[in-house]
Amino acid sequence: MNQIEQAIALLTRITEDKTVPRNIREIASKAKQTLNDKTKELNVRIDTVIQLFDEVNDDPNMPLYTRTQIWNVISLLESIR
């Protein structure tokens, strides 16, 4: 499984986890759609996803395990750049 597929798998887990607040699940879903959008260059897709998570990273309602999953996604994507 390549790194993009791993990131998408992590994002899928976040979007399907009902203990995660809805706004964070929606951002994870949008990030997943962005990574799957083949009409844009890979670097643009990666930067867009990282920006999405930068905005929500300080949300006090986010569970710690979800924050860790998001950091893992960001780490995977940054290693591709």
C-alpha positions as CSV (number, residue, x, y, z in Angstrom):
1,M,0.0,0.0,0.0
2,N,1.5,3.3,-1.0
3,Q,1.5,6.4,1.2
4,I,-1.5,8.1,-0.4
5,E,-3.5,4.9,0.1
6,Q,-2.4,4.7,3.7
7,A,-3.5,8.4,4.2
8,I,-6.8,7.7,2.6
9,A,-7.3,4.6,4.9
10,L,-6.6,6.7,8.0
11,L,-9.0,9.4,6.8
12,T,-11.7,6.8,6.2
13,R,-11.3,5.6,9.8
14,I,-11.7,9.2,11.0
15,T,-14.8,9.8,8.9
16,E,-16.5,6.6,10.1
17,D,-15.7,7.1,13.8
18,K,-18.9,8.5,15.4
19,T,-17.0,9.6,18.5
20,V,-15.2,12.2,16.4
21,P,-17.0,15.6,16.2
22,R,-19.0,16.1,13.0
23,N,-16.9,19.1,11.8
24,I,-13.7,17.1,12.0
25,R,-15.3,14.1,10.2
26,E,-16.4,16.5,7.4
27,I,-12.9,17.9,7.1
28,A,-11.5,14.4,6.9
29,S,-14.0,13.6,4.2
30,K,-13.1,16.7,2.2
31,A,-9.4,15.8,2.6
32,K,-10.1,12.3,1.3
33,Q,-12.0,13.7,-1.7
34,T,-9.1,16.1,-2.3
35,L,-6.5,13.3,-2.3
36,N,-8.7,11.2,-4.7
37,D,-9.1,14.2,-7.2
38,K,-6.8,13.2,-10.0
39,T,-7.5,16.5,-11.9
40,K,-5.0,18.3,-9.7
41,E,-1.3,17.8,-9.3
42,L,-0.2,15.6,-6.3
43,N,1.6,18.5,-4.6
44,V,-1.4,20.7,-4.8
45,R,-3.6,18.0,-3.3
46,I,-1.2,17.4,-0.5
47,D,-0.8,21.1,0.3
48,T,-4.6,21.5,0.3
49,V,-5.1,18.6,2.8
50,I,-2.4,19.9,5.1
51,Q,-4.0,23.3,5.1
52,L,-7.4,21.8,6.0
53,F,-5.9,20.1,9.0
54,D,-3.9,23.1,10.1
55,E,-7.2,24.9,10.5
56,V,-8.8,22.2,12.7
57,N,-5.7,21.0,14.6
58,D,-6.3,23.2,17.6
59,D,-9.9,22.2,18.0
60,P,-10.4,21.5,21.8
61,N,-13.2,19.0,21.0
62,M,-11.0,16.7,19.0
63,P,-10.2,13.5,20.8
64,L,-6.4,12.9,21.3
65,Y,-6.4,9.7,19.3
66,T,-7.9,11.5,16.4
67,R,-5.3,14.2,16.6
68,T,-2.7,11.5,16.5
69,Q,-4.3,10.0,13.4
70,I,-4.3,13.4,11.7
71,W,-0.7,13.9,12.5
72,N,0.0,10.5,11.0
73,V,-1.8,11.6,7.8
74,I,0.2,14.8,7.7
75,S,3.4,13.0,8.2
76,L,2.7,10.5,5.4
77,L,1.8,13.3,3.0
78,E,4.8,15.4,3.9
79,S,7.1,12.4,3.3
80,I,5.8,12.3,-0.3
81,R,6.6,16.0,-1.0
